[in-house]
Amino acid sequence: MSKHEERVPPGLVEQLGCYSPLVREPLSGEQAGELSRLFKAMGDPVRLRLLSLIASHAGGEACVCDLTEVFDLSGPTISHHLKVLREAGLITGERRATWVYYRIQPEVLEALAAVLVPAAPDTVPNGLGDVVPQTRHELPVVEA
């Protein structure tokens, strides 16, 4: 790994991996704070679209030069959004010559998704089984 390549913050995936789905047990204040920081980073439409563009790009990585031309935003604004995603641990970046190439951190996204997966109705405490959907519905695919 080059000195310019970034990594997921130490312990982030392990910390997220120990969270139970939200319907199994209440989150601690610390857990809620960490999760809200990650969801807040994804909560901006530009950042969510950047994550999608990076994840769906050929080879699973995208050059910043490919990302900036998609938006009607200035380079510094795109850089700010990428920095927020990087600092949250959702993406990493590696400088190659004059460009930075970004990759998503699939293990972080998988850990976040696991927190949101509803438990089977027979394992939900306190009679919450009737509010847990019986089937999962897929969201429609929207072209970028």
Rosetta constraint file for C-alpha pairs under 8 A:
AtomPair CA 1 CA 5 HARMONIC 6.28 0.50
AtomPair CA 2 CA 94 HARMONIC 7.68 0.50
AtomPair CA 4 CA 93 HARMONIC 7.76 0.50
AtomPair CA 4 CA 94 HARMONIC 5.69 0.50
AtomPair CA 4 CA 95 HARMONIC 5.71 0.50
AtomPair CA 5 CA 92 HARMONIC 7.19 0.50
AtomPair CA 5 CA 93 HARMONIC 5.72 0.50
AtomPair CA 5 CA 94 HARMONIC 4.19 0.50
AtomPair CA 5 CA 95 HARMONIC 6.63 0.50
AtomPair CA 6 CA 92 HARMONIC 5.26 0.50
AtomPair CA 6 CA 93 HARMONIC 5.66 0.50
AtomPair CA 6 CA 94 HARMONIC 6.56 0.50
AtomPair CA 7 CA 89 HARMONIC 7.66 0.50
AtomPair CA 7 CA 92 HARMONIC 6.05 0.50
AtomPair CA 8 CA 12 HARMONIC 6.97 0.50
AtomPair CA 8 CA 13 HARMONIC 7.99 0.50
AtomPair CA 8 CA 89 HARMONIC 4.96 0.50
AtomPair CA 8 CA 90 HARMONIC 7.56 0.50
AtomPair CA 8 CA 91 HARMONIC 7.71 0.50
AtomPair CA 8 CA 92 HARMONIC 7.06 0.50
AtomPair CA 8 CA 105 HARMONIC 7.36 0.50
AtomPair CA 9 CA 89 HARMONIC 5.98 0.50
AtomPair CA 11 CA 15 HARMONIC 5.83 0.50
AtomPair CA 12 CA 16 HARMONIC 6.15 0.50
AtomPair CA 12 CA 89 HARMONIC 7.75 0.50
AtomPair CA 12 CA 108 HARMONIC 7.54 0.50
AtomPair CA 13 CA 17 HARMONIC 5.88 0.50
AtomPair CA 13 CA 107 HARMONIC 6.60 0.50
AtomPair CA 13 CA 108 HARMONIC 5.66 0.50
AtomPair CA 13 CA 111 HARMONIC 6.76 0.50
AtomPair CA 14 CA 18 HARMONIC 6.55 0.50
AtomPair CA 15 CA 19 HARMONIC 7.27 0.50
AtomPair CA 16 CA 108 HARMONIC 7.64 0.50
AtomPair CA 16 CA 111 HARMONIC 5.67 0.50
AtomPair CA 16 CA 112 HARMONIC 6.93 0.50
AtomPair CA 17 CA 111 HARMONIC 5.59 0.50
AtomPair CA 19 CA 27 HARMONIC 7.87 0.50
AtomPair CA 19 CA 31 HARMONIC 7.70 0.50
AtomPair CA 19 CA 115 HARMONIC 6.33 0.50
AtomPair CA 20 CA 24 HARMONIC 6.24 0.50
AtomPair CA 20 CA 25 HARMONIC 6.63 0.50
AtomPair CA 20 CA 114 HARMONIC 7.94 0.50
AtomPair CA 20 CA 115 HARMONIC 6.00 0.50
AtomPair CA 21 CA 25 HARMONIC 7.23 0.50
AtomPair CA 21 CA 114 HARMONIC 6.49 0.50
AtomPair CA 21 CA 115 HARMONIC 4.18 0.50
AtomPair CA 21 CA 116 HARMONIC 5.66 0.50
AtomPair CA 21 CA 117 HARMONIC 6.06 0.50
AtomPair CA 21 CA 118 HARMONIC 6.48 0.50
AtomPair CA 21 CA 119 HARMONIC 6.93 0.50
AtomPair CA 22 CA 26 HARMONIC 6.40 0.50
AtomPair CA 22 CA 27 HARMONIC 7.04 0.50
AtomPair CA 22 CA 115 HARMONIC 6.05 0.50
AtomPair CA 22 CA 116 HARMONIC 6.26 0.50
AtomPair CA 22 CA 117 HARMONIC 7.95 0.50
AtomPair CA 22 CA 118 HARMONIC 7.48 0.50
AtomPair CA 23 CA 118 HARMONIC 6.47 0.50
AtomPair CA 23 CA 119 HARMONIC 6.65 0.50
AtomPair CA 23 CA 124 HARMONIC 6.40 0.50
AtomPair CA 23 CA 125 HARMONIC 7.63 0.50
AtomPair CA 23 CA 128 HARMONIC 7.93 0.50
AtomPair CA 24 CA 119 HARMONIC 6.94 0.50
AtomPair CA 24 CA 123 HARMONIC 7.62 0.50
AtomPair CA 24 CA 124 HARMONIC 5.96 0.50
AtomPair CA 24 CA 125 HARMONIC 6.59 0.50
AtomPair CA 27 CA 31 HARMONIC 5.76 0.50
AtomPair CA 27 CA 32 HARMONIC 5.84 0.50
AtomPair CA 28 CA 32 HARMONIC 6.12 0.50
AtomPair CA 29 CA 33 HARMONIC 6.10 0.50
AtomPair CA 30 CA 34 HARMONIC 6.30 0.50
AtomPair CA 31 CA 35 HARMONIC 6.11 0.50
AtomPair CA 32 CA 36 HARMONIC 5.90 0.50
AtomPair CA 33 CA 37 HARMONIC 6.21 0.50
AtomPair CA 34 CA 38 HARMONIC 6.54 0.50
AtomPair CA 35 CA 39 HARMONIC 6.15 0.50
AtomPair CA 35 CA 112 HARMONIC 7.72 0.50
AtomPair CA 36 CA 40 HARMONIC 5.74 0.50
AtomPair CA 37 CA 41 HARMONIC 6.29 0.50
AtomPair CA 37 CA 88 HARMONIC 7.15 0.50
AtomPair CA 38 CA 42 HARMONIC 6.55 0.50
AtomPair CA 38 CA 88 HARMONIC 5.85 0.50
AtomPair CA 38 CA 90 HARMONIC 7.72 0.50
AtomPair CA 39 CA 43 HARMONIC 5.84 0.50
AtomPair CA 40 CA 44 HARMONIC 7.30 0.50
AtomPair CA 41 CA 47 HARMONIC 7.15 0.50
AtomPair CA 41 CA 84 HARMONIC 6.29 0.50
AtomPair CA 41 CA 85 HARMONIC 5.98 0.50
AtomPair CA 41 CA 88 HARMONIC 6.66 0.50
AtomPair CA 42 CA 47 HARMONIC 5.82 0.50
AtomPair CA 42 CA 48 HARMONIC 5.21 0.50
AtomPair CA 42 CA 85 HARMONIC 7.44 0.50
AtomPair CA 43 CA 47 HARMONIC 7.29 0.50
AtomPair CA 43 CA 48 HARMONIC 6.69 0.50
AtomPair CA 44 CA 48 HARMONIC 6.07 0.50
AtomPair CA 45 CA 49 HARMONIC 6.06 0.50
AtomPair CA 46 CA 50 HARMONIC 6.08 0.50
AtomPair CA 46 CA 81 HARMONIC 7.37 0.50
AtomPair CA 47 CA 51 HARMONIC 6.18 0.50
AtomPair CA 47 CA 81 HARMONIC 5.86 0.50
AtomPair CA 47 CA 82 HARMONIC 7.22 0.50
AtomPair CA 47 CA 85 HARMONIC 7.12 0.50
AtomPair CA 48 CA 52 HARMONIC 6.33 0.50
AtomPair CA 49 CA 53 HARMONIC 6.05 0.50
AtomPair CA 50 CA 54 HARMONIC 6.08 0.50
AtomPair CA 50 CA 67 HARMONIC 7.27 0.50
AtomPair CA 50 CA 82 HARMONIC 7.71 0.50
AtomPair CA 51 CA 55 HARMONIC 6.05 0.50
AtomPair CA 51 CA 91 HARMONIC 7.81 0.50
AtomPair CA 51 CA 104 HARMONIC 6.87 0.50
AtomPair CA 52 CA 56 HARMONIC 5.97 0.50
AtomPair CA 53 CA 57 HARMONIC 5.91 0.50
AtomPair CA 53 CA 62 HARMONIC 7.68 0.50
AtomPair CA 53 CA 67 HARMONIC 7.45 0.50
AtomPair CA 54 CA 60 HARMONIC 6.48 0.50
AtomPair CA 54 CA 61 HARMONIC 5.57 0.50
AtomPair CA 54 CA 62 HARMONIC 5.28 0.50
AtomPair CA 54 CA 102 HARMONIC 6.71 0.50
AtomPair CA 54 CA 103 HARMONIC 6.20 0.50
AtomPair CA 54 CA 104 HARMONIC 6.62 0.50
AtomPair CA 55 CA 60 HARMONIC 5.35 0.50
AtomPair CA 55 CA 61 HARMONIC 6.73 0.50
AtomPair CA 55 CA 103 HARMONIC 6.93 0.50
AtomPair CA 55 CA 104 HARMONIC 5.99 0.50
AtomPair CA 56 CA 60 HARMONIC 6.27 0.50
AtomPair CA 57 CA 61 HARMONIC 5.89 0.50
AtomPair CA 57 CA 62 HARMONIC 5.96 0.50
AtomPair CA 58 CA 62 HARMONIC 7.66 0.50
AtomPair CA 60 CA 103 HARMONIC 6.20 0.50
AtomPair CA 60 CA 104 HARMONIC 7.58 0.50
AtomPair CA 61 CA 101 HARMONIC 6.34 0.50
AtomPair CA 61 CA 102 HARMONIC 5.32 0.50
AtomPair CA 61 CA 103 HARMONIC 4.59 0.50
AtomPair CA 61 CA 104 HARMONIC 7.49 0.50
AtomPair CA 62 CA 66 HARMONIC 6.51 0.50
AtomPair CA 62 CA 67 HARMONIC 7.13 0.50
AtomPair CA 62 CA 101 HARMONIC 5.37 0.50
AtomPair CA 62 CA 102 HARMONIC 5.32 0.50
AtomPair CA 62 CA 103 HARMONIC 6.81 0.50
AtomPair CA 63 CA 67 HARMONIC 6.68 0.50
AtomPair CA 63 CA 99 HARMONIC 6.62 0.50
AtomPair CA 63 CA 100 HARMONIC 5.83 0.50
AtomPair CA 63 CA 101 HARMONIC 4.26 0.50
AtomPair CA 63 CA 102 HARMONIC 6.28 0.50
AtomPair CA 64 CA 68 HARMONIC 6.21 0.50
AtomPair CA 64 CA 99 HARMONIC 6.62 0.50
AtomPair CA 64 CA 100 HARMONIC 5.77 0.50
AtomPair CA 64 CA 101 HARMONIC 6.11 0.50
AtomPair CA 64 CA 102 HARMONIC 7.22 0.50
AtomPair CA 65 CA 69 HARMONIC 6.84 0.50
AtomPair CA 65 CA 99 HARMONIC 7.20 0.50
AtomPair CA 66 CA 70 HARMONIC 7.16 0.50
AtomPair CA 67 CA 71 HARMONIC 7.39 0.50
AtomPair CA 68 CA 73 HARMONIC 7.49 0.50
AtomPair CA 68 CA 74 HARMONIC 7.71 0.50
AtomPair CA 68 CA 75 HARMONIC 6.30 0.50
AtomPair CA 68 CA 78 HARMONIC 6.50 0.50
AtomPair CA 73 CA 77 HARMONIC 6.34 0.50
AtomPair CA 73 CA 78 HARMONIC 6.77 0.50
AtomPair CA 74 CA 78 HARMONIC 6.49 0.50
AtomPair CA 75 CA 79 HARMONIC 6.10 0.50
AtomPair CA 76 CA 80 HARMONIC 6.12 0.50
AtomPair CA 77 CA 81 HARMONIC 6.44 0.50
AtomPair CA 78 CA 82 HARMONIC 6.20 0.50
AtomPair CA 79 CA 83 HARMONIC 6.04 0.50
AtomPair CA 80 CA 84 HARMONIC 6.35 0.50
AtomPair CA 81 CA 85 HARMONIC 6.43 0.50
AtomPair CA 82 CA 86 HARMONIC 6.07 0.50
AtomPair CA 83 CA 87 HARMONIC 5.97 0.50
AtomPair CA 84 CA 88 HARMONIC 6.19 0.50
AtomPair CA 85 CA 89 HARMONIC 6.42 0.50
AtomPair CA 85 CA 90 HARMONIC 5.41 0.50
AtomPair CA 85 CA 91 HARMONIC 5.91 0.50
AtomPair CA 86 CA 90 HARMONIC 5.89 0.50
AtomPair CA 86 CA 91 HARMONIC 4.97 0.50
AtomPair CA 86 CA 92 HARMONIC 5.71 0.50
AtomPair CA 86 CA 93 HARMONIC 7.50 0.50
AtomPair CA 89 CA 105 HARMONIC 7.20 0.50
AtomPair CA 89 CA 108 HARMONIC 7.38 0.50
AtomPair CA 90 CA 104 HARMONIC 5.91 0.50
AtomPair CA 90 CA 105 HARMONIC 5.37 0.50
AtomPair CA 90 CA 108 HARMONIC 6.38 0.50
AtomPair CA 90 CA 109 HARMONIC 7.13 0.50
AtomPair CA 91 CA 102 HARMONIC 6.51 0.50
AtomPair CA 91 CA 103 HARMONIC 5.44 0.50
AtomPair CA 91 CA 104 HARMONIC 4.20 0.50
AtomPair CA 91 CA 105 HARMONIC 5.23 0.50
AtomPair CA 92 CA 102 HARMONIC 5.58 0.50
AtomPair CA 92 CA 103 HARMONIC 5.45 0.50
AtomPair CA 92 CA 104 HARMONIC 6.41 0.50
AtomPair CA 92 CA 105 HARMONIC 6.95 0.50
AtomPair CA 93 CA 100 HARMONIC 6.05 0.50
AtomPair CA 93 CA 101 HARMONIC 5.42 0.50
AtomPair CA 93 CA 102 HARMONIC 4.39 0.50
AtomPair CA 93 CA 103 HARMONIC 6.49 0.50
AtomPair CA 94 CA 100 HARMONIC 5.34 0.50
AtomPair CA 94 CA 101 HARMONIC 5.24 0.50
AtomPair CA 94 CA 102 HARMONIC 6.54 0.50
AtomPair CA 95 CA 99 HARMONIC 5.71 0.50
AtomPair CA 95 CA 100 HARMONIC 4.20 0.50
AtomPair CA 95 CA 101 HARMONIC 6.29 0.50
AtomPair CA 96 CA 100 HARMONIC 5.98 0.50
AtomPair CA 96 CA 101 HARMONIC 7.24 0.50
AtomPair CA 105 CA 109 HARMONIC 6.64 0.50
AtomPair CA 106 CA 110 HARMONIC 5.97 0.50
AtomPair CA 107 CA 111 HARMONIC 6.10 0.50
AtomPair CA 108 CA 112 HARMONIC 6.24 0.50
AtomPair CA 109 CA 113 HARMONIC 6.10 0.50
AtomPair CA 110 CA 114 HARMONIC 6.13 0.50
AtomPair CA 111 CA 115 HARMONIC 6.58 0.50
AtomPair CA 112 CA 116 HARMONIC 6.87 0.50
AtomPair CA 113 CA 117 HARMONIC 6.37 0.50
AtomPair CA 118 CA 132 HARMONIC 6.53 0.50
AtomPair CA 118 CA 133 HARMONIC 7.87 0.50
AtomPair CA 119 CA 123 HARMONIC 6.26 0.50
AtomPair CA 119 CA 124 HARMONIC 6.18 0.50
AtomPair CA 119 CA 132 HARMONIC 7.72 0.50
AtomPair CA 120 CA 124 HARMONIC 6.72 0.50
AtomPair CA 120 CA 129 HARMONIC 7.92 0.50
AtomPair CA 121 CA 128 HARMONIC 7.79 0.50
AtomPair CA 121 CA 129 HARMONIC 4.52 0.50
AtomPair CA 121 CA 130 HARMONIC 7.43 0.50
AtomPair CA 121 CA 132 HARMONIC 6.55 0.50
AtomPair CA 121 CA 134 HARMONIC 7.72 0.50
AtomPair CA 122 CA 129 HARMONIC 6.79 0.50
AtomPair CA 123 CA 129 HARMONIC 7.94 0.50
AtomPair CA 124 CA 128 HARMONIC 5.91 0.50
AtomPair CA 124 CA 129 HARMONIC 5.58 0.50
AtomPair CA 125 CA 129 HARMONIC 7.61 0.50
AtomPair CA 128 CA 132 HARMONIC 6.82 0.50
